[in-house]
Amino acid sequence: MVARTPSKLFIDSAALIAIFSKNDQYHDIAVDYYSSLTKKTTLITTLLVISETYTWFRYHVNYRTAIEFLDVIQDSIASKWLNIIYPDPVLDTQAQVILRQFQDQKLSYVDAISFAVVENIKIKDVFGFDSHFRIKKTNVWPLGL
């Protein structure tokens, strides 16, 4: 799927939902892509993506699944497989600039924070199913959107 192993990979909520939800239209491709990653890749996301994903599972699936998701996230953090970026005033300001800059796009605040993180850390690859990431000239895996 990937010609090279990305050293840094931002993971979006759509990818997390697809991995954990067998009913998601992208479940199989998300699991295959995730399984192809090695420890040479550092996964990066934000607390807001984790919050958005937990909330989706809580509202659309059930409490147990939402908590199991959080348990997997905690294990991934403990094993150094996943790094969580916590929003701060600088990210907030950058997100607001992005929302104003791309007013023609239907971006959420979570999207804008994610864009700011991708830009700040110079991440070239995103694991997700949201074509909005193309705005920031990133490679969007696994569909190559």
N, C-alpha and C positions, 0 to 999 in steps of 0.2 A: 504493500500500500504506500509506504513512504520510501522514497529513494534513499533517504538518509535518516539517521536517528537524530531528532532534534535534541539539543542540549537542554533547552527550556521550552516547556509546553504549557500554555495557559489553558485551563479546563473550565468551560462554561457550564452553566446549569443545564442546558439542553443535553449536553454530553453526559452529565451525571445522571439526569433523569433517564436517559436512554439506556445507560449501563444497568441501572437498578430496576427498571420497569420492563418486565417481559412483554407487556402489551404495547410498548412504544414502537412506532413504525421503524425507528432506527436502532432498535435493541441489538439485533444480530451484528450489524456492521459496527456499532459502538463497542460491543464486547470484543469482537475480532480485533479492532484497532487497538483497544486498551491492552489486550493480551499480547499484541505485537511489540509493545513498548518494553524497553529494558531499563535497568537501574541507571543507565547513562543519561536518561532523561529525568529532569527535575520537573515535577508537576507543580504548577502555581495557580492559585485561585484567590479569591477575596472572601472575606467574611460575609459580604453581601451576597455573593453567589451561593455560599453555604446556606445562608438564611433563606434565600429565594427557593433553593432546592428543598430544604427541610419543609418549608411552608407548602410547597407543591405536594410533597408526599403526604403531609398531614391533612391537607384539604381534599386531595384527589384519591388517596389510597387509604391509609389509616395511621393511627398513632404508632403502632408497632413498627411499621415499615420506616416511618420517619426517624424513630429512635435507632433502628438498625443502621440506617444511613449515617447518622451521627457517630455511631460506634465505629463504622468502617473509616470514616473521616479521621477520627481520633487515632485509630491504629495506623493509618497512613501518615499522619503527622509524626507519631512516635517513631516510626521506622524511617523517617526522613525522606519518604517517597513524595510527600506533599508539603508545600509551603503555603501558608495562609498569609495574605497581605491584609492588614487591618487599616480601614480608612482613617485619614487624619485631615486636618484643615487644608493642607496642600492638595491632597487628592480631591477633596470637596470642591475647591476652587477650580481645579483643572476639569472636573466633571461638568461644572456649570458652564465653563467656556466651551467644552465639547458639545453640550446640549444646545447652546446658542449657535455654534458654528455649523451644526448639522440639523438645523431646524426642519429641513425638508424630509428628514428620516424619522421614523417612529422609534426613537431610542428611549429606553427606560433609564432611570437614574443608575441602576445596576450596570447597564450596558456602558454608560458614560464613565463610571468608576473603572470598569474593566478595561475600557479603551485607554484611560489614563495610566493604569498599571502596565499594560502592554507597551505603551509608549515609553514610560519611565524606565522600565527594566530592559527595554529593547528586545522584546519577545517577538520573534518572527512567525511562530507557529501557534495556532489555536486549535484545540480539540472542541468542536462544537458543530452545531447545525444551523447557525444564524449567519446569514450572508452579510449582515451589518459589519462584521469584522473585516470585510474586504475594504471598507472605508479607510482603515488604517494600514492597508497594503500588507496584510498578514496572509499566510497560508492557512486555510481553514480545512482541517482534516476531520474525518476521513473522506468527505465527499468532494473536496477541492473546490468549494463554492467560491 
